[in-house]
Amino acid sequence: MTLAALVAAGASLPEITSSLRGLGVAFDLTTERVEVNGVGALRADVEYLEEHSHRTFTDVRALIEVAELPERTSSRALEAFRLLAVAEGAVHNQDPEDVTFHEVGAVDSIVDVVGSCVALELLDVASVSCGPLPMGTGVVDAAHGLLPVPGPATLEILEGSRVRWTDEPAETTTPTGAALMRSFTGGTFTDAPPPMTLHSTGYGAGSMRLRRSPNLLRAVVGDLEGPEGSVELLEANVDDAPGELLGAAVERLLAAGAIDAWLEPIVMKRGRGAYKACALALSGDRERLARLLMRETGTLGVRHHAVGRTVAGRRRVLVALPYGGCLVKVGSIEGEDFVVAPEYADAARLAAETGLPLPRVYEDARAAFGGS
């Protein structure tokens, strides 16, 4: 439903499919237009063209890491699967690295999760807000047998977050849905949507017919306005954390909705080498991301101040080359294109498949865009 809603809101299905090919799993992704309670929506369907597999978190992480997806995309997807692994590990008393995903390890679930993260990137979504997730009632038939609704893993994932209890006799929030929304929002769910200039709306339809509400997920895309839409720079000097933890902190910040995040080498008092951990965040996300930065690095404080930005228009276009399709990022000012940059992951894949030098693929992609 998340993937379908984002496609209905404007994310290109062919571009999503192209990006997902790097996962190395065989699938077919389609959508169909349906009507739910009089509302037009999309329903997404993933057909897996390989034998059903039970994958571990380590297996899924390897698929995502070799897919050469944009950093924000892979960070969001990895965070969703990490949340699932930690929750399943807590429920079944296993190390998260050894958790075997059953339904979630199948191709359709992997495409759903990673495809939703790709769709966010195509829509250039910097931050996500979501209302408290609805908790249904009853039981659900899972790989381990009958389980109560909400599922134990769902509750583990949403620990510390606001939820909404309902008497709908169905599983209205699955562990995968909970992990996706927590990954996208950082776990903060609010009833009040932020003020924005609305650009598009899309509805994703589920396959089950609910008794007390339409089985729809709505995605609303727009530019945040006012203080919520202004940008702040977060900074913290860190001299006592190993590099791998700092790298992980950057990934967590990006996955939690930071516009950008990075590390700068600095020299502190008495000549001690250290790093400055930095992030750009929308003002509405400042406190949430500052707390995340403190938890991930151990720093006791985070500086922040408003910064201005001049932002060019941007879009992504799929161009056809004689040896395959390649996404290019196009920047424009006042409607005039001034930069065309091939997507590295696509270009590198084509170079590997054809044996062509990477600069040649870049040149062909730019030329193909110019001729389109």
TITI-294308 format. One line per field, with one value per residue: residue in three letters; x negated, y, z of N, C-alpha, C in turn; residue number from 0. Coordinates in pm, whole numbers. Atoms other than C-alpha are relative to their C-alpha. Last residue first. Layout:
<pts>
residu <- [ala:...] .
n.xx <- [X:...] .
n.yy <- [Y:...] .
n.zz <- [Z:...] .
ca.xx <- [X:...] .
ca.yy <- [Y:...] .
ca.zz <- [Z:...] .
c.xx <- [X:...] .
c.yy <- [Y:...] .
c.zz <- [Z:...] .
num <- [NUM:...] .
</pts>
This chain:
<pts>
residu <- [ser:gly:gly:phe:ala:ala:arg:ala:asp:glu:tyr:val:arg:pro:leu:pro:leu:gly:thr:glu:ala:ala:leu:arg:ala:ala:asp:ala:tyr:glu:pro:ala:val:val:phe:asp:glu:gly:glu:ile:ser:gly:val:lys:val:leu:cys:gly:gly:tyr:pro:leu:ala:val:leu:val:arg:arg:arg:gly:ala:val:thr:arg:gly:val:ala:his:his:arg:val:gly:leu:thr:gly:thr:glu:arg:met:leu:leu:arg:ala:leu:arg:glu:arg:asp:gly:ser:leu:ala:leu:ala:cys:ala:lys:tyr:ala:gly:arg:gly:arg:lys:met:val:ile:pro:glu:leu:trp:ala:asp:ile:ala:gly:ala:ala:leu:leu:arg:glu:val:ala:ala:gly:leu:leu:glu:gly:pro:ala:asp:asp:val:asn:ala:glu:leu:leu:glu:val:ser:gly:glu:pro:gly:glu:leu:asp:gly:val:val:ala:arg:leu:leu:asn:pro:ser:arg:arg:leu:arg:met:ser:gly:ala:gly:tyr:gly:thr:ser:his:leu:thr:met:pro:pro:pro:ala:asp:thr:phe:thr:gly:gly:thr:phe:ser:arg:met:leu:ala:ala:gly:thr:pro:thr:thr:thr:glu:ala:pro:glu:asp:thr:trp:arg:val:arg:ser:gly:glu:leu:ile:glu:leu:thr:ala:pro:gly:pro:val:pro:leu:leu:gly:his:ala:ala:asp:val:val:gly:thr:gly:met:pro:leu:pro:gly:cys:ser:val:ser:ala:val:asp:leu:leu:glu:leu:ala:val:cys:ser:gly:val:val:asp:val:ile:ser:asp:val:ala:gly:val:glu:his:phe:thr:val:asp:glu:pro:asp:gln:asn:his:val:ala:gly:glu:ala:val:ala:leu:leu:arg:phe:ala:glu:leu:ala:arg:ser:ser:thr:arg:glu:pro:leu:glu:ala:val:glu:ile:leu:ala:arg:val:asp:thr:phe:thr:arg:his:ser:his:glu:glu:leu:tyr:glu:val:asp:ala:arg:leu:ala:gly:val:gly:asn:val:glu:val:arg:glu:thr:thr:leu:asp:phe:ala:val:gly:leu:gly:arg:leu:ser:ser:thr:ile:glu:pro:leu:ser:ala:gly:ala:ala:val:leu:ala:ala:leu:thr:met] .
n.xx <- [-136:-72:-3:-94:-136:-36:-23:-123:-116:-11:-43:-142:-73:-17:-105:50:36:145:44:-66:39:142:11:-55:98:113:-41:-29:120:-3:-46:93:-53:90:139:90:111:-42:-101:-25:-46:-20:2:-54:83:-60:82:-52:-81:30:-4:128:26:35:55:-52:73:-85:67:-99:-41:-18:-54:39:-76:84:-68:-37:-85:-24:0:-70:-92:24:37:142:88:-4:58:145:56:1:104:129:3:17:125:70:-91:-13:-112:-132:-100:-122:-88:-115:-123:-91:-140:-80:-67:35:121:100:-53:101:36:113:113:102:139:79:135:17:87:-59:-104:-117:-59:-56:-125:-102:-37:-83:-135:-57:-33:-121:-114:-48:71:-81:16:141:11:140:50:143:33:123:97:108:133:67:18:109:23:-1:-34:111:1:135:-14:129:12:110:78:135:49:73:-28:-139:-18:-108:-105:-84:28:-109:36:-61:-20:-58:-67:35:-32:-58:77:-49:65:92:-7:-132:-77:-126:-87:-81:80:-31:-22:123:95:-40:14:143:49:-52:70:138:88:141:4:136:97:43:-5:-68:-129:-70:-145:-79:-144:-75:42:23:-63:48:142:8:-52:107:107:103:120:10:-97:57:-90:-133:15:86:136:72:50:119:-21:-22:-124:19:-117:-42:17:-80:-103:-81:-131:-51:102:-58:91:-81:-44:115:24:-106:37:113:-55:-70:101:75:-89:-34:122:18:-103:28:-40:118:75:-71:-85:-125:-44:-144:-34:73:-58:82:110:121:39:-115:-51:96:-15:-130:8:87:-67:-108:65:30:-126:-55:75:-35:-138:-6:50:-88:-119:30:37:-109:51:-89:58:132:-14:-71:94:93:-72:-25:129:29:35:130:3:118:-12:-56:96:31:138:8:135:13:127:40:84:128:93:126:-17:-99:-32:-83:-117:-89:-130:-105:-107:-75:-77:-135:-88:-109:36:-6:132:70:-9:89:139:34:9:126:115:10:-5:126:88:33:-117:-9:106:-37:-106:57:91:-82] .
n.yy <- [49:31:-117:-97:52:-20:-144:-35:48:-79:-134:14:16:-132:-78:-85:-135:-12:-15:96:136:15:14:130:102:-7:49:144:83:66:140:91:135:110:-42:104:31:81:-73:-131:-111:-121:-124:-107:-120:-118:-66:-127:1:116:125:17:131:-8:127:44:117:112:128:102:13:136:-28:83:-21:-30:-4:-134:-11:-139:-22:-118:-50:-141:-22:-37:79:143:20:-22:118:108:-33:42:145:62:-34:125:87:-47:-93:51:-100:40:-106:66:-75:-20:32:18:128:65:81:-49:-59:11:-124:14:-87:-14:24:23:48:-37:-116:-114:-62:87:-2:-135:-9:80:-71:-114:50:31:-129:-50:78:-40:59:106:126:43:133:43:49:31:61:77:-28:98:-59:22:143:53:-64:-145:-53:-77:-145:-51:-140:-70:-122:-77:-89:56:39:-110:-130:-22:-25:-95:41:103:134:85:140:97:133:94:118:28:134:-26:19:-86:-131:-8:-127:-15:-114:-4:-106:47:1:-111:-126:-37:-45:-131:-103:-27:-74:-137:-69:-35:117:-40:-127:-52:33:139:65:129:7:127:-24:87:-6:-83:-139:-38:-127:-106:-25:-74:-134:-77:-33:101:-19:-128:-105:-101:-111:39:75:117:-32:125:10:84:133:104:78:136:67:116:124:9:103:0:66:43:-19:-23:-91:-117:-55:-69:-122:-95:-55:-92:-118:-80:-77:-87:-99:-100:-77:-92:-105:-103:35:36:-120:-80:93:-59:42:12:138:41:-58:-113:26:19:141:89:-14:57:145:37:-20:102:131:-4:10:141:74:-29:76:141:19:-22:120:114:-20:21:-126:-96:-133:-56:19:-65:-145:-35:19:-115:-115:22:-12:-143:-63:-66:-55:17:-74:78:97:96:44:143:48:145:51:120:100:31:63:-74:-113:-93:43:-98:57:-101:-8:-67:-63:-97:-82:-41:4:95:133:91:16:109:125:-6:-2:135:84:-34:54:145:75:73:-54:-140:-81:0:-89:-139:-41:-12:-116:-120] .
n.zz <- [-29:123:89:-55:19:140:20:-71:77:121:-39:-32:126:63:-64:-108:41:11:139:89:-36:33:145:38:-38:93:131:-11:-4:-130:-3:-68:20:-33:0:-49:91:112:77:-61:83:-77:79:-82:-9:-60:-102:-49:-122:-84:79:69:61:142:47:129:47:39:30:32:141:50:133:114:123:117:129:43:118:42:144:48:-101:-29:-140:-15:87:-34:-134:10:66:-100:-98:56:16:-130:-70:-36:-73:-139:-7:-36:38:72:48:63:-20:113:-28:119:17:126:-18:-94:-122:-106:-68:-94:34:-104:37:-120:29:139:20:69:-82:-1:135:21:-77:67:122:-41:-24:130:62:-65:50:131:113:63:-74:-1:-64:1:-128:-8:-129:-1:-107:-14:3:127:22:-81:-129:-6:-131:-58:15:28:37:0:79:-57:84:-5:133:66:-63:-37:-142:-21:-94:62:-47:-47:18:-89:56:-95:54:139:48:130:121:109:7:114:74:61:-49:73:-51:-112:-121:-88:69:71:-103:-50:103:17:-117:7:110:-39:-2:12:73:-22:106:-19:131:-15:68:-18:-8:87:-19:94:-12:-140:-33:89:-30:-126:24:62:-95:-13:83:68:-31:-89:-33:-46:-124:23:42:25:137:18:55:-101:8:-50:-59:80:-76:-120:6:-123:5:-130:-102:-131:-70:-32:127:61:-76:37:130:-26:-67:99:71:-91:-64:103:23:-113:5:100:136:78:34:100:75:43:134:18:35:120:121:42:92:-80:8:-16:-136:-93:9:-58:-145:-56:6:-98:-131:-25:-13:-132:-100:13:-45:-145:-68:26:-83:-142:-63:-4:36:101:134:11:9:124:111:-1:56:143:68:9:-125:-8:-135:-85:-126:-110:-52:105:-10:31:28:-8:52:-75:66:-64:91:17:91:-57:-136:-70:-66:-56:66:-76:78:-80:93:-37:117:-19:45:-115:-62:68:-75:-117:47:45:-120:-67:75:-16:126:21:102:-29:34:147:47:-29:92:134:-1:0] .
ca.xx <- [-1536:-1856:-2015:-1917:-2083:-2400:-2417:-2370:-2630:-2890:-2828:-2852:-3182:-3315:-3236:-3454:-3255:-3269:-2900:-2754:-3003:-2964:-2585:-2591:-2825:-2595:-2286:-2451:-2612:-2290:-2389:-2430:-2273:-2330:-2192:-1835:-1637:-1296:-1388:-1696:-1722:-1900:-1860:-1945:-1993:-1859:-2004:-1828:-2012:-2269:-2161:-2087:-1736:-1706:-1515:-1469:-1510:-1404:-1552:-1476:-1766:-1783:-1922:-1958:-1955:-2076:-1910:-2125:-2197:-2457:-2421:-2503:-2622:-2785:-2742:-2754:-2429:-2220:-2332:-2268:-1921:-1839:-1944:-1739:-1418:-1489:-1552:-1282:-1037:-1324:-1401:-1739:-2093:-2335:-2688:-2919:-3243:-3527:-3829:-4207:-4345:-4587:-4566:-4215:-4035:-4148:-3873:-3782:-3432:-3157:-2836:-2458:-2204:-1831:-1798:-1496:-1559:-1748:-1987:-2049:-2092:-2348:-2548:-2540:-2664:-2966:-3029:-3008:-3252:-3495:-3533:-3378:-3576:-3651:-3305:-3221:-2847:-2669:-2310:-2238:-1880:-1643:-1305:-995:-854:-919:-697:-599:-673:-676:-431:-347:-41:-33:297:326:660:860:1171:1283:1510:1551:1224:1208:868:656:506:529:271:400:200:190:-17:-172:-34:-209:-264:-157:-263:-8:136:208:-160:-381:-747:-924:-1211:-958:-1062:-1215:-918:-679:-864:-903:-533:-432:-663:-538:-180:65:439:434:808:1114:1127:1184:923:625:416:39:-213:-573:-802:-764:-645:-886:-819:-442:-461:-684:-424:-149:137:327:259:63:177:-108:-484:-465:-170:208:348:561:818:780:656:386:395:66:38:34:-257:-523:-800:-1113:-1341:-1121:-1282:-981:-1224:-1387:-1055:-980:-1317:-1229:-890:-1061:-1301:-1015:-771:-1046:-1178:-824:-756:-1091:-1033:-1233:-943:-714:-977:-1265:-1528:-1685:-2056:-2181:-1906:-2040:-1750:-1500:-1196:-1015:-1333:-1495:-1181:-1189:-1563:-1533:-1230:-1396:-1709:-1491:-1341:-1681:-1832:-1557:-1593:-1971:-1958:-1733:-1926:-2251:-2123:-2109:-2417:-2229:-2523:-2431:-2062:-2115:-2378:-2136:-1872:-2110:-2235:-1876:-1819:-1634:-1355:-1318:-1018:-1138:-1199:-982:-820:-506:-467:-127:-51:307:370:658:980:1212:1575:1552:1239:1195:917:641:384:12:-267:-602:-755:-1028:-1364:-1611:-1950:-1888:-2013:-1685:-1517:-1640:-1482:-1152:-1137:-1218:-943:-693:-764:-681:-387:-141:8:-341:-373:-35:-119:-450:-288:0] .
ca.yy <- [1319:1415:1597:1315:1060:1272:1292:915:845:1065:904:558:659:794:451:266:8:-358:-395:-529:-355:-20:-59:-123:171:402:292:327:660:830:1034:1408:1669:2031:2364:2294:2616:2637:2925:2735:2363:2053:1716:1383:1102:746:493:236:-34:-121:105:377:480:773:764:1119:1249:1599:1903:2272:2460:2543:2858:2777:2979:2859:2855:2760:2447:2330:1979:1877:1588:1388:1011:960:775:899:1260:1256:1105:1377:1641:1464:1483:1839:1971:1787:2080:2308:2099:1937:1970:1750:1776:1559:1746:1500:1482:1508:1631:1921:2022:2154:2032:1968:1902:1638:1702:1436:1439:1457:1579:1657:1462:1230:948:740:1027:1068:692:676:964:794:470:653:799:453:312:598:532:779:991:1321:1437:1801:1842:2036:2078:2317:2438:2464:2637:2432:2387:2756:2861:2621:2259:2177:1906:1538:1369:989:825:463:299:10:222:213:11:-328:-360:-519:-683:-624:-293:22:297:651:939:1314:1579:1924:2073:2381:2279:2315:2012:1734:1737:1390:1320:1011:1035:702:832:926:716:428:423:421:138:-67:-37:-138:-440:-543:-522:-245:-298:-666:-724:-707:-323:-227:49:154:442:435:683:569:444:80:76:-192:-418:-378:-481:-777:-907:-882:-642:-872:-1204:-1476:-1802:-2016:-1951:-1853:-1623:-1667:-1350:-1306:-1051:-677:-375:-119:198:388:732:995:1024:1278:1225:1428:1503:1358:1397:1228:984:934:853:605:431:387:240:6:-112:-215:-354:-521:-696:-800:-946:-1125:-1316:-1236:-1043:-1346:-1559:-1345:-1550:-1368:-1443:-1085:-980:-1229:-1447:-1456:-1506:-1180:-976:-1110:-1039:-679:-632:-785:-576:-255:-346:-415:-66:92:-85:50:408:397:235:512:797:662:623:253:54:-281:-449:-303:-385:-753:-785:-635:-891:-1182:-1048:-999:-1365:-1489:-1745:-1795:-1853:-1998:-1739:-1523:-1325:-1144:-809:-640:-276:-150:206:425:592:668:552:330:172:197:20:109:-163:-171:-402:-524:-843:-1014:-1190:-1086:-926:-619:-403:-465:-250:74:-12:-109:223:410:225:297:671:836:1076:1048:728:576:685:533:205:170:239:0] .
ca.zz <- [-2617:-2798:-2507:-2274:-2500:-2517:-2139:-2112:-2381:-2208:-1870:-2029:-2191:-1859:-1703:-1955:-2153:-2048:-2130:-1805:-1576:-1754:-1744:-1369:-1309:-1507:-1316:-975:-1069:-1177:-1481:-1411:-1640:-1542:-1665:-1767:-1812:-1642:-1417:-1303:-1383:-1257:-1429:-1265:-1515:-1491:-1733:-1952:-2143:-2412:-2699:-2440:-2332:-2092:-1760:-1629:-1274:-1170:-1005:-967:-818:-448:-288:78:399:736:1077:1374:1573:1822:1965:2321:2535:2256:2291:1913:1830:2123:2079:1703:1758:2011:1757:1489:1697:1810:1460:1264:1247:1156:846:889:759:950:1086:1295:1365:1397:1626:1635:1966:1935:2300:2235:1925:1568:1309:1050:904:900:691:689:434:426:750:738:987:729:669:1042:1086:804:954:1294:1137:999:1343:1496:1238:1303:1673:1921:2171:1996:1885:1805:1736:1461:1342:1053:1025:728:708:620:970:1041:749:474:390:20:-86:-117:38:52:147:257:186:330:385:750:980:815:625:280:234:-79:28:-179:-217:-263:-408:-352:-527:-492:-169:-31:327:688:896:952:1306:1449:1510:1483:1586:1530:1315:1049:748:944:1182:887:712:1030:1114:762:774:1120:989:1078:1017:1115:1120:1348:1347:1713:1703:1916:1778:1837:1979:1963:2243:2139:1778:1656:1956:1911:1546:1635:1881:1618:1682:1657:1830:1651:1488:1355:1330:961:1037:1060:1215:1526:1645:1689:1495:1588:1379:1330:1490:1213:972:888:633:562:265:-8:-350:-519:-680:-340:-174:-454:-399:-30:-123:-370:-100:128:-130:-337:-24:69:-277:-289:33:345:499:486:661:785:963:1258:1287:1277:1519:1779:1882:2172:1944:2024:2082:1767:1565:1688:1626:1278:1185:1302:1105:799:816:885:587:360:483:456:109:-25:138:-5:-361:-455:-544:-536:-361:-20:-52:-132:144:398:298:353:688:804:726:420:390:15:-213:-543:-813:-1036:-759:-865:-691:-704:-635:-596:-708:-594:-706:-414:-431:-123:-273:-651:-837:-1083:-1129:-1054:-1168:-1038:-1185:-988:-1006:-737:-807:-594:-882:-1065:-799:-956:-1293:-1128:-943:-1263:-1454:-1169:-1169:-835:-877:-588:-733:-724:-360:-272:-447:-262:73:0] .
c.xx <- [104:143:79:13:104:143:44:32:131:122:23:57:151:76:15:116:-59:-45:-151:-57:59:-47:-145:-14:49:-103:-118:40:33:-113:-4:57:-102:74:-98:-145:-91:-109:36:93:18:39:29:-19:72:-99:74:-88:47:75:-19:7:-132:-34:-27:-69:69:-89:105:-71:115:46:3:60:-51:92:-98:61:29:96:28:-15:76:108:-30:-45:-148:-103:-2:-68:-152:-59:-9:-115:-136:-9:-17:-120:-63:92:22:105:137:80:122:102:110:115:80:141:79:67:-31:-110:-115:53:-112:-35:-113:-110:-91:-140:-70:-138:-15:-86:55:116:127:68:66:134:111:45:94:143:61:43:130:123:69:-78:89:-19:-144:-13:-145:-34:-146:-26:-120:-96:-105:-137:-81:-24:-115:-36:-13:45:-124:8:-140:22:-139:-21:-113:-89:-143:-42:-75:28:146:24:108:116:95:-53:106:-47:59:17:50:77:-31:18:73:-90:59:-65:-99:7:133:89:124:91:79:-93:10:16:-132:-94:31:-24:-147:-49:48:-74:-137:-86:-140:-17:-135:-93:-51:19:64:136:71:148:68:148:73:-56:-17:52:-52:-145:-12:44:-111:-107:-103:21:-28:106:-67:84:134:-13:-81:-137:-78:-37:-128:13:10:133:-30:114:58:-25:79:115:69:141:47:-110:55:-81:86:40:-113:-17:103:-49:-108:62:66:-98:-81:89:26:-125:-16:103:-21:32:-124:-84:75:78:134:31:149:41:-70:59:-83:-118:-131:-43:116:47:-97:20:131:-10:-84:74:106:-72:-27:131:54:-71:39:140:5:-46:97:124:-10:-50:113:-42:85:-61:-134:7:66:-99:-92:64:17:-131:-19:-23:-140:25:-119:0:65:-110:-24:-146:8:-142:-5:-125:-21:-79:-135:-91:-124:14:92:37:80:125:84:130:95:102:90:66:143:95:105:-36:0:-137:-70:-1:-98:-145:-45:-18:-134:-115:-18:14:-132:-103:-26:119:-5:-105:38:105:-56:-86] .
c.yy <- [110:-41:-24:121:95:-48:28:149:41:-41:86:136:-12:-9:140:83:77:137:-2:2:-102:-142:-18:-23:-139:-107:-5:-58:-149:-102:-56:-141:-97:-132:-110:46:-104:-37:-75:76:125:115:117:132:102:116:124:57:138:2:-125:-129:4:-139:12:-131:-53:-114:-104:-129:-100:4:-134:59:-91:21:36:-6:147:1:148:14:123:52:144:14:29:-80:-148:-22:11:-128:-108:35:-47:-152:-77:23:-130:-89:38:109:-58:122:-59:106:-72:90:19:-44:-1:-133:-85:-102:39:74:-28:137:-24:92:18:-36:-19:-44:31:124:128:62:-84:9:135:9:-76:81:113:-49:-21:134:45:-76:34:-55:-110:-136:-46:-130:-42:-51:-40:-49:-94:42:-105:65:-27:-148:-63:49:151:58:61:151:59:141:62:121:62:76:-49:-46:116:145:35:16:109:-43:-100:-133:-87:-140:-94:-134:-87:-118:-15:-135:57:-13:84:138:-1:123:10:109:9:104:-41:11:119:137:41:49:138:108:37:85:143:75:40:-125:58:126:58:-46:-143:-69:-136:5:-135:33:-93:1:95:141:40:136:117:30:85:143:84:40:-109:110:125:104:94:122:-50:-87:-128:32:-129:0:-81:-135:-102:-73:-144:-74:-119:-129:4:-96:19:-53:-46:10:39:106:124:65:82:132:107:64:103:125:89:88:101:108:110:86:100:111:118:-36:-32:118:79:-104:63:-40:-20:-139:-44:57:125:-42:-30:-146:-97:6:-70:-151:-44:11:-108:-133:-1:-19:-147:-74:24:-84:-148:-22:18:-123:-117:13:-16:133:102:139:64:-16:67:151:36:-10:122:123:-17:23:149:54:58:59:-30:82:-73:-96:-116:-43:-150:-39:-151:-56:-118:-96:-19:-78:81:126:105:-59:114:-68:105:-6:74:70:90:74:32:11:-106:-143:-92:-25:-117:-132:-1:-7:-141:-80:31:-59:-149:-90:-69:57:148:86:3:97:145:50:24:126] .
c.zz <- [-17:23:-124:-91:57:-26:-142:-17:64:-83:-125:41:25:-133:-61:58:117:-46:-17:-141:-98:30:-44:-150:-38:31:-96:-135:0:5:141:-1:57:-20:40:-8:63:-98:-128:-92:84:-91:93:-76:87:-2:51:110:39:133:84:-81:-76:-51:-149:-37:-125:-47:-38:-37:-11:-145:-73:-127:-110:-120:-110:-139:-30:-119:-27:-150:-45:94:32:144:23:-79:37:135:-9:-60:108:94:-51:-10:130:91:45:82:147:-15:27:-36:-70:-35:-78:43:-128:35:-131:-24:-123:21:93:121:101:60:99:-51:121:-41:133:-49:-149:-9:-61:76:-3:-136:-19:72:-73:-121:40:13:-138:-57:66:-46:-132:-119:-57:67:-7:78:-18:140:0:142:-14:111:36:-10:-125:-23:76:139:1:133:59:-19:-13:-53:17:-89:80:-97:11:-139:-63:39:29:150:7:89:-64:50:63:-37:103:-70:114:-57:-148:-67:-120:-122:-113:-5:-115:-91:-73:60:-87:61:122:121:95:-65:-65:109:57:-106:-16:115:-12:-110:53:14:-11:-85:38:-113:15:-134:29:-67:7:23:-100:35:-93:7:145:44:-83:40:126:-28:-60:99:26:104:-83:30:101:29:53:124:-16:-59:-14:-147:-3:-69:111:-3:38:69:-76:75:130:-19:135:-18:137:105:137:73:20:-132:-62:76:-40:-129:29:59:-105:-78:81:59:-104:-18:113:3:-93:-143:-83:-47:-107:-81:-30:-144:-25:-47:-128:-129:-19:-89:71:9:26:143:96:-1:66:152:66:5:111:133:30:21:139:107:-3:54:152:78:-16:88:152:55:-15:-45:-109:-138:-24:-19:-134:-115:-6:-64:-151:-74:-23:140:20:139:91:127:115:41:-95:8:-24:-41:19:-65:94:-88:65:-96:-26:-85:61:135:64:56:70:-79:95:-89:85:-116:42:-119:29:-38:120:61:-68:75:118:-44:-38:127:67:-82:24:-123:-21:-97:23:-44:-152:-54:21:-99:-139:0] .
num <- [371:370:369:368:367:366:365:364:363:362:361:360:359:358:357:356:355:354:353:352:351:350:349:348:347:346:345:344:343:342:341:340:339:338:337:336:335:334:333:332:331:330:329:328:327:326:325:324:323:322:321:320:319:318:317:316:315:314:313:312:311:310:309:308:307:306:305:304:303:302:301:300:299:298:297:296:295:294:293:292:291:290:289:288:287:286:285:284:283:282:281:280:279:278:277:276:275:274:273:272:271:270:269:268:267:266:265:264:263:262:261:260:259:258:257:256:255:254:253:252:251:250:249:248:247:246:245:244:243:242:241:240:239:238:237:236:235:234:233:232:231:230:229:228:227:226:225:224:223:222:221:220:219:218:217:216:215:214:213:212:211:210:209:208:207:206:205:204:203:202:201:200:199:198:197:196:195:194:193:192:191:190:189:188:187:186:185:184:183:182:181:180:179:178:177:176:175:174:173:172:171:170:169:168:167:166:165:164:163:162:161:160:159:158:157:156:155:154:153:152:151:150:149:148:147:146:145:144:143:142:141:140:139:138:137:136:135:134:133:132:131:130:129:128:127:126:125:124:123:122:121:120:119:118:117:116:115:114:113:112:111:110:109:108:107:106:105:104:103:102:101:100:99:98:97:96:95:94:93:92:91:90:89:88:87:86:85:84:83:82:81:80:79:78:77:76:75:74:73:72:71:70:69:68:67:66:65:64:63:62:61:60:59:58:57:56:55:54:53:52:51:50:49:48:47:46:45:44:43:42:41:40:39:38:37:36:35:34:33:32:31:30:29:28:27:26:25:24:23:22:21:20:19:18:17:16:15:14:13:12:11:10:9:8:7:6:5:4:3:2:1:0] .
</pts>
